[in-house]
């Protein structure tokens, strides 16, 4: 499985975007984006992850999960993560209501980020 930064780099290259273009979209600078891609900084906050996902058309929840997994405290195992995801999925609305954003696995639009 690719790490958070590797996934960002892969998507940026596939879309033929520069570090500057992504930096502008997330309201940062190219050194920070480079640091993310090269695993020199921790994965960013959920708000910045959402901006990255909007620009690169990546699934927000997947990227947030990758970032969380990399920052997880010692002792949090894969099974704990799967149990948490299963619990969240059980809490989806019943009766055709929209699923919470955290479970949709769809790219986030820039308008949703604010």
VEXMIMI-127941 format. One record per residue: x, y, z of N, C-alpha, C in turn; residue number from 1; residue in one letter. Coordinates in Angstrom, 2 decimals. Example, Ala and Ser with C-alpha at 12.3 -4.5 7.8 and 13.67 -1.06 7.14 Angstrom:
2
<gunu n_x="13.19" n_y="-5.69" n_z="7.80" ca_x="12.30" ca_y="-4.50" ca_z="7.80" c_x="13.20" c_y="-3.30" c_z="7.80" pos="1" code="A"/>
<gunu n_x="12.85" n_y="-2.25" n_z="7.08" ca_x="13.67" ca_y="-1.06" ca_z="7.14" c_x="12.90" c_y="0.03" c_z="7.87" pos="2" code="S"/>
END
This chain:
114
<gunu n_x="0.85" n_y="-1.17" n_z="0.00" ca_x="0.00" ca_y="0.00" ca_z="0.00" c_x="0.89" c_y="1.24" c_z="0.00" pos="1" code="X"/>
<gunu n_x="0.51" n_y="2.21" n_z="-0.81" ca_x="1.26" ca_y="3.46" ca_z="-0.86" c_x="1.03" c_y="4.28" c_z="0.41" pos="2" code="X"/>
<gunu n_x="2.05" n_y="5.02" n_z="0.80" ca_x="1.90" ca_y="5.95" ca_z="1.91" c_x="1.17" c_y="7.19" c_z="1.43" pos="3" code="X"/>
<gunu n_x="0.72" n_y="8.01" n_z="2.37" ca_x="-0.02" ca_y="9.22" ca_z="2.05" c_x="0.72" c_y="10.08" c_z="1.02" pos="4" code="X"/>
<gunu n_x="1.96" n_y="10.41" n_z="1.30" ca_x="2.73" ca_y="11.27" ca_z="0.41" c_x="2.97" c_y="10.65" c_z="-0.95" pos="5" code="X"/>
<gunu n_x="3.19" n_y="9.36" n_z="-0.99" ca_x="3.39" ca_y="8.68" ca_z="-2.26" c_x="2.13" c_y="8.76" c_z="-3.12" pos="6" code="X"/>
<gunu n_x="0.98" n_y="8.62" n_z="-2.46" ca_x="-0.30" ca_y="8.70" ca_z="-3.19" c_x="-0.52" c_y="10.11" c_z="-3.74" pos="7" code="X"/>
<gunu n_x="-0.18" n_y="11.13" n_z="-2.96" ca_x="-0.30" ca_y="12.52" ca_z="-3.42" c_x="0.61" c_y="12.73" c_z="-4.63" pos="8" code="X"/>
<gunu n_x="1.85" n_y="12.29" n_z="-4.50" ca_x="2.81" ca_y="12.45" ca_z="-5.60" c_x="2.31" c_y="11.76" c_z="-6.86" pos="9" code="X"/>
<gunu n_x="1.86" n_y="10.53" n_z="-6.72" ca_x="1.37" ca_y="9.75" ca_z="-7.86" c_x="0.23" c_y="10.49" c_z="-8.57" pos="10" code="X"/>
<gunu n_x="-0.73" n_y="10.98" n_z="-7.79" ca_x="-1.88" ca_y="11.67" ca_z="-8.38" c_x="-1.45" c_y="12.98" c_z="-9.05" pos="11" code="X"/>
<gunu n_x="-0.54" n_y="13.70" n_z="-8.41" ca_x="-0.07" ca_y="14.97" ca_z="-8.98" c_x="0.63" c_y="14.74" c_z="-10.31" pos="12" code="X"/>
<gunu n_x="1.48" n_y="13.74" n_z="-10.37" ca_x="2.21" ca_y="13.43" ca_z="-11.60" c_x="1.24" c_y="12.97" c_z="-12.69" pos="13" code="X"/>
<gunu n_x="0.28" n_y="12.10" n_z="-12.32" ca_x="-0.70" ca_y="11.63" ca_z="-13.30" c_x="-1.49" c_y="12.78" c_z="-13.90" pos="14" code="X"/>
<gunu n_x="-1.77" n_y="13.80" n_z="-13.11" ca_x="-2.54" ca_y="14.96" ca_z="-13.57" c_x="-1.65" c_y="16.03" c_z="-14.19" pos="15" code="X"/>
<gunu n_x="-0.35" n_y="15.77" n_z="-14.20" ca_x="0.63" ca_y="16.70" ca_z="-14.77" c_x="0.54" c_y="18.08" c_z="-14.13" pos="16" code="X"/>
<gunu n_x="0.45" n_y="18.08" n_z="-12.81" ca_x="0.41" ca_y="19.33" ca_z="-12.05" c_x="1.76" c_y="19.59" c_z="-11.40" pos="17" code="X"/>
<gunu n_x="2.09" n_y="20.84" n_z="-11.27" ca_x="3.33" ca_y="21.21" ca_z="-10.59" c_x="3.11" c_y="21.27" c_z="-9.09" pos="18" code="X"/>
<gunu n_x="4.21" n_y="21.28" n_z="-8.36" ca_x="4.13" ca_y="21.48" ca_z="-6.92" c_x="3.46" c_y="22.82" c_z="-6.62" pos="19" code="X"/>
<gunu n_x="3.79" n_y="23.84" n_z="-7.41" ca_x="3.19" ca_y="25.17" ca_z="-7.22" c_x="1.68" c_y="25.14" c_z="-7.39" pos="20" code="X"/>
<gunu n_x="1.19" n_y="24.42" n_z="-8.39" ca_x="-0.26" ca_y="24.36" ca_z="-8.63" c_x="-0.99" c_y="23.73" c_z="-7.45" pos="21" code="X"/>
<gunu n_x="-0.43" n_y="22.65" n_z="-6.92" ca_x="-1.05" ca_y="22.00" ca_z="-5.76" c_x="-0.93" c_y="22.90" c_z="-4.53" pos="22" code="X"/>
<gunu n_x="0.22" n_y="23.51" n_z="-4.36" ca_x="0.42" ca_y="24.40" ca_z="-3.21" c_x="-0.58" c_y="25.55" c_z="-3.22" pos="23" code="X"/>
<gunu n_x="-0.79" n_y="26.12" n_z="-4.38" ca_x="-1.76" ca_y="27.23" ca_z="-4.49" c_x="-3.16" c_y="26.75" c_z="-4.12" pos="24" code="X"/>
<gunu n_x="-3.52" n_y="25.55" n_z="-4.57" ca_x="-4.85" ca_y="24.99" ca_z="-4.30" c_x="-5.06" c_y="24.72" c_z="-2.81" pos="25" code="X"/>
<gunu n_x="-4.00" n_y="24.36" n_z="-2.10" ca_x="-4.16" ca_y="24.06" ca_z="-0.67" c_x="-3.76" c_y="25.25" c_z="0.20" pos="26" code="X"/>
<gunu n_x="-3.46" n_y="26.37" n_z="-0.45" ca_x="-3.11" ca_y="27.61" ca_z="0.25" c_x="-1.85" c_y="27.45" c_z="1.09" pos="27" code="X"/>
<gunu n_x="-0.82" n_y="26.90" n_z="0.43" ca_x="0.46" ca_y="26.68" ca_z="1.11" c_x="1.58" c_y="26.99" c_z="0.13" pos="28" code="X"/>
<gunu n_x="2.73" n_y="26.37" n_z="0.31" ca_x="3.86" ca_y="26.60" ca_z="-0.58" c_x="4.40" c_y="25.26" c_z="-1.08" pos="29" code="X"/>
<gunu n_x="5.16" n_y="25.32" n_z="-2.17" ca_x="5.60" ca_y="24.08" ca_z="-2.80" c_x="6.54" c_y="23.26" c_z="-1.92" pos="30" code="X"/>
<gunu n_x="7.28" n_y="23.91" n_z="-1.02" ca_x="8.14" ca_y="23.16" ca_z="-0.11" c_x="7.35" c_y="22.25" c_z="0.82" pos="31" code="X"/>
<gunu n_x="6.18" n_y="22.73" n_z="1.23" ca_x="5.32" ca_y="21.91" ca_z="2.10" c_x="4.77" c_y="20.72" c_z="1.33" pos="32" code="X"/>
<gunu n_x="4.32" n_y="20.96" n_z="0.09" ca_x="3.79" ca_y="19.87" ca_z="-0.74" c_x="4.90" c_y="18.85" c_z="-1.01" pos="33" code="X"/>
<gunu n_x="6.09" n_y="19.34" n_z="-1.30" ca_x="7.22" ca_y="18.44" ca_z="-1.51" c_x="7.51" c_y="17.63" c_z="-0.24" pos="34" code="X"/>
<gunu n_x="7.44" n_y="18.29" n_z="0.91" ca_x="7.65" ca_y="17.59" ca_z="2.18" c_x="6.63" c_y="16.49" c_z="2.41" pos="35" code="X"/>
<gunu n_x="5.37" n_y="16.77" n_z="2.03" ca_x="4.32" ca_y="15.75" ca_z="2.15" c_x="4.65" c_y="14.57" c_z="1.25" pos="36" code="X"/>
<gunu n_x="4.95" n_y="14.87" n_z="-0.02" ca_x="5.22" ca_y="13.81" ca_z="-0.99" c_x="6.43" c_y="12.97" c_z="-0.63" pos="37" code="X"/>
<gunu n_x="7.43" n_y="13.58" n_z="-0.02" ca_x="8.67" ca_y="12.86" ca_z="0.31" c_x="8.74" c_y="12.39" c_z="1.75" pos="38" code="X"/>
<gunu n_x="7.59" n_y="12.39" n_z="2.42" ca_x="7.48" ca_y="11.87" ca_z="3.79" c_x="8.40" c_y="12.60" c_z="4.76" pos="39" code="X"/>
<gunu n_x="8.58" n_y="13.91" n_z="4.53" ca_x="9.42" ca_y="14.72" ca_z="5.41" c_x="8.59" c_y="15.43" c_z="6.48" pos="40" code="X"/>
<gunu n_x="7.28" n_y="15.49" n_z="6.27" ca_x="6.37" ca_y="16.10" ca_z="7.24" c_x="5.23" c_y="15.12" c_z="7.50" pos="41" code="X"/>
<gunu n_x="4.57" n_y="15.30" n_z="8.61" ca_x="3.40" ca_y="14.46" ca_z="8.90" c_x="2.29" c_y="14.75" c_z="7.90" pos="42" code="X"/>
<gunu n_x="1.42" n_y="13.78" n_z="7.65" ca_x="0.26" ca_y="14.08" ca_z="6.81" c_x="-0.51" c_y="15.27" c_z="7.40" pos="43" code="X"/>
<gunu n_x="-1.08" n_y="16.11" n_z="6.55" ca_x="-1.70" ca_y="17.34" ca_z="7.01" c_x="-3.03" c_y="17.15" c_z="7.72" pos="44" code="X"/>
<gunu n_x="-3.57" n_y="18.27" n_z="8.19" ca_x="-4.86" ca_y="18.28" ca_z="8.88" c_x="-5.97" c_y="17.85" c_z="7.92" pos="45" code="X"/>
<gunu n_x="-7.12" n_y="17.43" n_z="8.46" ca_x="-8.24" ca_y="17.03" ca_z="7.59" c_x="-8.64" c_y="18.13" c_z="6.60" pos="46" code="X"/>
<gunu n_x="-8.57" n_y="19.39" n_z="7.01" ca_x="-8.94" ca_y="20.49" ca_z="6.11" c_x="-8.00" c_y="20.55" c_z="4.90" pos="47" code="X"/>
<gunu n_x="-6.71" n_y="20.39" n_z="5.15" ca_x="-5.74" ca_y="20.42" ca_z="4.05" c_x="-5.85" c_y="19.14" c_z="3.22" pos="48" code="X"/>
<gunu n_x="-6.10" n_y="18.01" n_z="3.87" ca_x="-6.31" ca_y="16.77" ca_z="3.13" c_x="-7.48" c_y="16.95" c_z="2.17" pos="49" code="X"/>
<gunu n_x="-8.55" n_y="17.59" n_z="2.63" ca_x="-9.72" ca_y="17.82" ca_z="1.78" c_x="-9.36" c_y="18.69" c_z="0.58" pos="50" code="X"/>
<gunu n_x="-8.53" n_y="19.70" n_z="0.79" ca_x="-8.12" ca_y="20.57" ca_z="-0.33" c_x="-7.26" c_y="19.80" c_z="-1.33" pos="51" code="X"/>
<gunu n_x="-6.36" n_y="18.97" n_z="-0.82" ca_x="-5.52" ca_y="18.14" ca_z="-1.69" c_x="-6.42" c_y="17.21" c_z="-2.51" pos="52" code="X"/>
<gunu n_x="-7.36" n_y="16.58" n_z="-1.84" ca_x="-8.26" ca_y="15.64" ca_z="-2.51" c_x="-9.11" c_y="16.33" c_z="-3.57" pos="53" code="X"/>
<gunu n_x="-9.55" n_y="17.54" n_z="-3.27" ca_x="-10.35" ca_y="18.29" ca_z="-4.25" c_x="-9.51" c_y="18.59" c_z="-5.50" pos="54" code="X"/>
<gunu n_x="-8.29" n_y="19.01" n_z="-5.31" ca_x="-7.42" ca_y="19.37" ca_z="-6.44" c_x="-7.01" c_y="18.15" c_z="-7.25" pos="55" code="X"/>
<gunu n_x="-6.69" n_y="17.06" n_z="-6.56" ca_x="-6.17" ca_y="15.87" ca_z="-7.24" c_x="-7.24" c_y="14.81" c_z="-7.52" pos="56" code="X"/>
<gunu n_x="-8.49" n_y="15.12" n_z="-7.16" ca_x="-9.61" ca_y="14.20" ca_z="-7.36" c_x="-9.35" c_y="12.84" c_z="-6.71" pos="57" code="X"/>
<gunu n_x="-8.95" n_y="12.90" n_z="-5.45" ca_x="-8.70" ca_y="11.69" ca_z="-4.66" c_x="-9.84" c_y="11.50" c_z="-3.66" pos="58" code="X"/>
<gunu n_x="-10.11" n_y="10.27" n_z="-3.26" ca_x="-11.16" ca_y="10.03" ca_z="-2.26" c_x="-10.72" c_y="10.51" c_z="-0.88" pos="59" code="X"/>
<gunu n_x="-11.45" n_y="11.48" n_z="-0.36" ca_x="-11.11" ca_y="12.11" ca_z="0.92" c_x="-10.95" c_y="11.09" c_z="2.05" pos="60" code="X"/>
<gunu n_x="-11.91" n_y="10.21" n_z="2.21" ca_x="-11.89" ca_y="9.28" ca_z="3.33" c_x="-10.70" c_y="8.34" c_z="3.27" pos="61" code="X"/>
<gunu n_x="-10.39" n_y="7.89" n_z="2.07" ca_x="-9.23" ca_y="7.00" ca_z="1.90" c_x="-7.94" c_y="7.72" c_z="2.28" pos="62" code="X"/>
<gunu n_x="-7.81" n_y="8.95" n_z="1.82" ca_x="-6.60" ca_y="9.72" ca_z="2.12" c_x="-6.52" c_y="10.08" c_z="3.61" pos="63" code="X"/>
<gunu n_x="-7.66" n_y="10.43" n_z="4.19" ca_x="-7.68" ca_y="10.73" ca_z="5.62" c_x="-7.29" c_y="9.49" c_z="6.42" pos="64" code="X"/>
<gunu n_x="-7.81" n_y="8.34" n_z="6.00" ca_x="-7.46" ca_y="7.09" ca_z="6.69" c_x="-5.97" c_y="6.79" c_z="6.56" pos="65" code="X"/>
<gunu n_x="-5.40" n_y="7.00" n_z="5.37" ca_x="-3.97" ca_y="6.79" ca_z="5.19" c_x="-3.17" c_y="7.68" c_z="6.14" pos="66" code="X"/>
<gunu n_x="-3.55" n_y="8.96" n_z="6.19" ca_x="-2.86" ca_y="9.89" ca_z="7.08" c_x="-2.99" c_y="9.50" c_z="8.54" pos="67" code="X"/>
<gunu n_x="-4.21" n_y="9.10" n_z="8.93" ca_x="-4.43" ca_y="8.69" ca_z="10.31" c_x="-3.61" c_y="7.44" c_z="10.64" pos="68" code="X"/>
<gunu n_x="-3.58" n_y="6.50" n_z="9.71" ca_x="-2.84" ca_y="5.26" ca_z="9.94" c_x="-1.37" c_y="5.56" c_z="10.19" pos="69" code="X"/>
<gunu n_x="-0.82" n_y="6.49" n_z="9.43" ca_x="0.59" ca_y="6.83" ca_z="9.60" c_x="0.85" c_y="7.55" c_z="10.92" pos="70" code="X"/>
<gunu n_x="-0.15" n_y="8.24" n_z="11.45" ca_x="0.01" ca_y="8.98" ca_z="12.71" c_x="-0.49" c_y="8.21" c_z="13.93" pos="71" code="X"/>
<gunu n_x="-1.01" n_y="7.01" n_z="13.72" ca_x="-1.67" ca_y="6.27" ca_z="14.80" c_x="-0.74" c_y="6.05" c_z="15.99" pos="72" code="X"/>
<gunu n_x="-1.31" n_y="6.03" n_z="17.17" ca_x="-0.51" ca_y="5.74" ca_z="18.36" c_x="-0.04" c_y="4.28" c_z="18.36" pos="73" code="X"/>
<gunu n_x="1.07" n_y="4.04" n_z="19.01" ca_x="1.54" ca_y="2.65" ca_z="19.14" c_x="0.44" c_y="1.82" c_z="19.79" pos="74" code="X"/>
<gunu n_x="0.29" n_y="0.60" n_z="19.34" ca_x="-0.71" ca_y="-0.28" ca_z="19.91" c_x="-2.01" c_y="-0.31" c_z="19.13" pos="75" code="X"/>
<gunu n_x="-2.22" n_y="0.64" n_z="18.24" ca_x="-3.42" ca_y="0.62" ca_z="17.40" c_x="-3.11" c_y="-0.28" c_z="16.22" pos="76" code="X"/>
<gunu n_x="-3.73" n_y="-1.43" n_z="16.22" ca_x="-3.45" ca_y="-2.44" ca_z="15.20" c_x="-4.41" c_y="-2.32" c_z="14.02" pos="77" code="X"/>
<gunu n_x="-4.11" n_y="-3.08" n_z="13.00" ca_x="-5.00" ca_y="-3.13" ca_z="11.84" c_x="-6.39" c_y="-3.57" c_z="12.26" pos="78" code="X"/>
<gunu n_x="-6.49" n_y="-4.51" n_z="13.17" ca_x="-7.79" ca_y="-5.00" ca_z="13.61" c_x="-8.59" c_y="-3.90" c_z="14.29" pos="79" code="X"/>
<gunu n_x="-7.94" n_y="-3.07" n_z="15.09" ca_x="-8.62" ca_y="-1.95" ca_z="15.73" c_x="-9.19" c_y="-1.01" c_z="14.67" pos="80" code="X"/>
<gunu n_x="-8.42" n_y="-0.74" n_z="13.63" ca_x="-8.88" ca_y="0.13" ca_z="12.55" c_x="-10.09" c_y="-0.49" c_z="11.83" pos="81" code="X"/>
<gunu n_x="-10.02" n_y="-1.78" n_z="11.52" ca_x="-11.14" ca_y="-2.44" ca_z="10.85" c_x="-12.38" c_y="-2.44" c_z="11.74" pos="82" code="X"/>
<gunu n_x="-12.21" n_y="-2.66" n_z="13.03" ca_x="-13.34" ca_y="-2.62" ca_z="13.95" c_x="-13.99" c_y="-1.24" c_z="13.98" pos="83" code="X"/>
<gunu n_x="-13.16" n_y="-0.20" n_z="13.98" ca_x="-13.68" ca_y="1.17" ca_z="13.98" c_x="-14.45" c_y="1.45" c_z="12.70" pos="84" code="X"/>
<gunu n_x="-13.89" n_y="1.07" n_z="11.55" ca_x="-14.60" ca_y="1.27" ca_z="10.29" c_x="-15.91" c_y="0.52" c_z="10.25" pos="85" code="X"/>
<gunu n_x="-15.92" n_y="-0.71" n_z="10.75" ca_x="-17.16" ca_y="-1.49" ca_z="10.77" c_x="-18.21" c_y="-0.80" c_z="11.65" pos="86" code="X"/>
<gunu n_x="-17.80" n_y="-0.27" n_z="12.78" ca_x="-18.73" ca_y="0.43" ca_z="13.67" c_x="-19.29" c_y="1.67" c_z="12.99" pos="87" code="X"/>
<gunu n_x="-18.43" n_y="2.43" n_z="12.31" ca_x="-18.89" ca_y="3.62" ca_z="11.60" c_x="-19.89" c_y="3.27" c_z="10.51" pos="88" code="X"/>
<gunu n_x="-19.63" n_y="2.20" n_z="9.80" ca_x="-20.54" ca_y="1.79" ca_z="8.71" c_x="-21.90" c_y="1.35" c_z="9.27" pos="89" code="X"/>
<gunu n_x="-21.93" n_y="0.78" n_z="10.44" ca_x="-23.20" ca_y="0.37" ca_z="11.06" c_x="-24.04" c_y="1.58" c_z="11.44" pos="90" code="X"/>
<gunu n_x="-23.41" n_y="2.72" n_z="11.63" ca_x="-24.12" ca_y="3.92" ca_z="12.06" c_x="-24.64" c_y="4.75" c_z="10.90" pos="91" code="X"/>
<gunu n_x="-24.57" n_y="4.23" n_z="9.67" ca_x="-25.11" ca_y="4.96" ca_z="8.52" c_x="-26.62" c_y="5.13" c_z="8.70" pos="92" code="X"/>
<gunu n_x="-27.19" n_y="6.23" n_z="8.19" ca_x="-28.62" ca_y="6.44" ca_z="8.31" c_x="-29.41" c_y="5.34" c_z="7.62" pos="93" code="X"/>
<gunu n_x="-30.56" n_y="5.02" n_z="8.18" ca_x="-31.45" ca_y="4.00" ca_z="7.63" c_x="-32.56" c_y="4.71" c_z="6.87" pos="94" code="X"/>
<gunu n_x="-33.10" n_y="4.07" n_z="5.84" ca_x="-34.25" ca_y="4.63" ca_z="5.15" c_x="-33.88" c_y="5.50" c_z="3.96" pos="95" code="X"/>
<gunu n_x="-32.72" n_y="5.28" n_z="3.39" ca_x="-32.37" ca_y="5.99" ca_z="2.17" c_x="-31.75" c_y="7.35" c_z="2.37" pos="96" code="X"/>
<gunu n_x="-31.50" n_y="7.74" n_z="3.60" ca_x="-30.87" ca_y="9.03" ca_z="3.84" c_x="-29.44" c_y="9.03" c_z="3.33" pos="97" code="X"/>
<gunu n_x="-28.88" n_y="10.20" n_z="3.13" ca_x="-27.50" ca_y="10.25" ca_z="2.62" c_x="-26.51" c_y="9.72" c_z="3.65" pos="98" code="X"/>
<gunu n_x="-25.51" n_y="9.03" n_z="3.17" ca_x="-24.45" ca_y="8.54" ca_z="4.05" c_x="-23.61" c_y="9.71" c_z="4.52" pos="99" code="X"/>
<gunu n_x="-23.07" n_y="9.64" n_z="5.72" ca_x="-22.18" ca_y="10.70" ca_z="6.18" c_x="-20.98" c_y="10.84" c_z="5.25" pos="100" code="X"/>
<gunu n_x="-20.44" n_y="12.04" n_z="5.11" ca_x="-19.30" ca_y="12.31" ca_z="4.22" c_x="-18.14" c_y="11.37" c_z="4.52" pos="101" code="X"/>
<gunu n_x="-17.95" n_y="11.02" n_z="5.78" ca_x="-16.81" ca_y="10.20" ca_z="6.16" c_x="-16.86" c_y="8.79" c_z="5.58" pos="102" code="X"/>
<gunu n_x="-18.02" n_y="8.35" n_z="5.07" ca_x="-18.14" ca_y="6.99" ca_z="4.57" c_x="-18.38" c_y="6.90" c_z="3.06" pos="103" code="X"/>
<gunu n_x="-18.40" n_y="8.00" n_z="2.35" ca_x="-18.81" ca_y="7.96" ca_z="0.96" c_x="-17.72" c_y="7.55" c_z="-0.01" pos="104" code="X"/>
<gunu n_x="-16.46" n_y="7.78" n_z="0.31" ca_x="-15.33" ca_y="7.42" ca_z="-0.54" c_x="-15.35" c_y="8.14" c_z="-1.88" pos="105" code="X"/>
<gunu n_x="-15.95" n_y="9.31" n_z="-1.96" ca_x="-15.98" ca_y="10.10" ca_z="-3.19" c_x="-15.04" c_y="11.28" c_z="-3.05" pos="106" code="X"/>
<gunu n_x="-14.51" n_y="11.77" n_z="-4.18" ca_x="-13.67" ca_y="12.96" ca_z="-4.10" c_x="-14.46" c_y="14.14" c_z="-3.53" pos="107" code="X"/>
<gunu n_x="-13.78" n_y="15.02" n_z="-2.84" ca_x="-14.40" ca_y="16.18" ca_z="-2.22" c_x="-14.24" c_y="17.36" c_z="-3.14" pos="108" code="X"/>
<gunu n_x="-15.29" n_y="18.15" n_z="-3.31" ca_x="-15.19" ca_y="19.34" ca_z="-4.15" c_x="-14.59" c_y="20.48" c_z="-3.34" pos="109" code="X"/>
<gunu n_x="-13.99" n_y="21.44" n_z="-4.02" ca_x="-13.40" ca_y="22.62" ca_z="-3.35" c_x="-14.48" c_y="23.39" c_z="-2.59" pos="110" code="X"/>
<gunu n_x="-15.72" n_y="23.42" n_z="-3.10" ca_x="-16.80" ca_y="24.13" ca_z="-2.42" c_x="-17.09" c_y="23.53" c_z="-1.05" pos="111" code="X"/>
<gunu n_x="-16.94" n_y="22.20" n_z="-0.93" ca_x="-17.19" ca_y="21.53" ca_z="0.34" c_x="-16.14" c_y="21.87" c_z="1.37" pos="112" code="X"/>
<gunu n_x="-14.95" n_y="22.25" n_z="0.91" ca_x="-13.85" ca_y="22.56" ca_z="1.82" c_x="-13.99" c_y="23.94" c_z="2.41" pos="113" code="X"/>
<gunu n_x="-14.42" n_y="24.90" n_z="1.62" ca_x="-14.63" ca_y="26.26" ca_z="2.12" c_x="-13.45" c_y="27.15" c_z="2.04" pos="114" code="X"/>
END
